[in-house]
Amino acid sequence: MNSAETLADQAYRYVRTAIADGELVAGEKVTERGMADRLSISPTPVREALRRLEIDGLIERIGPRTVQVAEIRDAAIDDLAEVEVGLRGLVARFAARHATAEQLDALDTVLDRADDLLILLKERRRQDRSTDRHLTELLDTMQEFNDTVSACAHNPVLVRMLEQSRVFSRSRRRELLLSRVAEDDTFGLERYTSHRALVRALRARDSVTAERLALEDAQGGLTALREGR
């Protein structure tokens, strides 16, 4: 668990991910005691987490100590997506102000690895060879890029808010990405070039451009994934 993350944060993230991944489905009942036992924590942080999830509209109260998973309407997902996109832009704005030279170099190194993987992927596809392992490596590399950008913000509270506002959990996002790439092997490549532009903006300390690029990338990515659900 992240050192800045409380037990309530942990419980919130666990339940939210379970809902996003379909482990907890609409109408399913959740009790404070049952969830506390599952997470090996006391009911108090679970109670706080469930209150937050109720405010988010992800669960509904049906008893003093019992809730059920709510039907997630498109409007609620739209609201959550707007929050996630906005926070990604804010992270990039902070990153432009606070990224260290070492972190910026690390971002370029990550993108260099991604470039090599893309070349290899295209070559293997041309030869009609399996690309599963290389695609997984590329997704891992791009997640490393995103995590490094978040670290550049030097704002753990903001990063925690971003993690908690994700429309899709990391595992669900990966599942959707793999599904879309299986349908279209060029999926997402039109946004890939924006990562180099983002690093240039971070190096220039251009917070306005960095935020704009991050907003466009986040909005485009979420829209594409939601269309493929």
Beta strands, then each sheet from edge to edge (+ up, - down):
strand 1: 29-31
strand 2: 59-63
strand 3: 66-69
sheet 1: 1+ 3- 2+
end
